[in-house]
């Protein structure tokens, strides 16, 4: 259930805003639901989180996902 997944990822982010992978996977779930604007916003928030944490790998994944949205 994608809606439940999105809710769970948002809970994870609320509890640990530096858990960068949650932004990517939450964005992927939003994309599958057709909510591309919401996905793009979550990717942007994730990119900000990767800047805080220095997680270059996840940042590249988030930037790639955001670029694919156009």
Secondary structure, DSSP 8 states (H G I E B T S, - for coil): -HHHHHHHHHHHHHH-TT-HHHHHHHHHHHHHTT-HHHHHHHHHHHHHHHHHHT-HHHHHHHHHHHHHT-
